[in-house]
Amino acid sequence: MRFIKKFAVSAVAAAALIGGALLSPASANAAVPYFDGPWGPYFSSDNKAEASGFVSVEKHKTKKWYWDKKKVLVKECYWKHGEKKCDWKYVWKKFKAWKWVDEYKFTVKGKLVNHAWDDHHKKYRCAWATFKIEPFSGPTYFKRFKNCHEDPKHFWFSGKNAEHISVKVSRGDHWGPKGFFGPWGAVYDHV
């Protein structure tokens, strides 16, 4: 009987420890779904290239390190006429500090369909999707994907802290988009 009571008490204690671990600060920076949704379909101006897909954004709490400074009272000593003299004065000291910031990690998945893969105009045989990623801070950058074949091409890319993501579908050759540019279409807008 005594063994059963000890076993029951230890089982309750183990459950309490597991429950406490689930609510610990380490789980505070776990990924939280922020946005999930489809985008597209978007077309080139002649409707022979088509792009569509899905975007997901997760919110993370991360530590951001930075340099800070504050005034510190220090004692400075010196020799004057053979005597040691000390003065107290404030000086600026630099130190490393951190704060919690929100970080938004995104993943864009898509499918690029080429309806003109056998077009006689070799100049416009490929379908192109050009993505424009505008972060909260920093320069805008681009990602491009092409499909020069009959079968749809699946692609994906990821990054972090994008305020706006948009796509422009067009046609071109193997080296880049050349014409039939569609308008910029929204993939994701941070709210």
C-alpha positions, 0 to 999 in steps of 0.5 A, a space after each residue: 500500500 505504501 508503494 502505491 502511495 509513493 508511486 501516485 505522489 511521484 506521478 503527480 509530481 512528474 505531471 506538475 514538472 511537465 506542465 511547468 516545462 510547457 509554460 516556461 519562458 523557453 516556450 515563449 519564443 516558439 513560432 506562432 502562426 501569424 498569417 496563412 493564405 493563398 495568393 494568385 493566380 496572376 497572369 502575364 498580359 497575354 495570359 500565357 504565363 500563370 503563377 499562384 501559390 500559398 504564403 505562410 508567416 510565423 511570428 517569433 520572439 528573438 533577442 536583439 543585441 545592441 550597444 547602449 551607454 550610461 553614466 557611471 561614477 568613477 574615482 580618478 586619482 592623480 599626483 599633485 605636488 607629491 600628494 595623491 589626490 582623488 576626484 569622483 566624476 561621471 563618465 560614459 561607459 558603453 555596454 552590450 544590452 538586449 531586448 525582445 523583438 518580434 520577428 516575422 519569418 515567411 515562406 512563399 510556395 508557388 506554381 508557375 505554369 507556362 501555356 506557351 512552351 511550344 510557341 514559335 517565338 523563341 524569344 518568349 518561350 519561358 514563363 517568369 515570376 518576379 517577386 519583390 520583397 520589401 522588408 521593414 528596414 533595409 533594401 528591397 530585393 527580388 527573387 525570380 523563377 522561370 519555367 520553359 517546359 510544359 509541366 508546371 514548375 513548383 518553387 518556394 523561398 523564405 525570409 524574414 521581416 517582409 512588410 510587402 511581397 508582390 509578384 509580376 508574371 511575364 514571358 521571356 527567354 532562358 536568361 530573363 523576362 522580356 515582355 508581356 509583363 502583367 501588373 504587380 499582384 499582392 502576395 502578402 502585406 503586413 498589417 
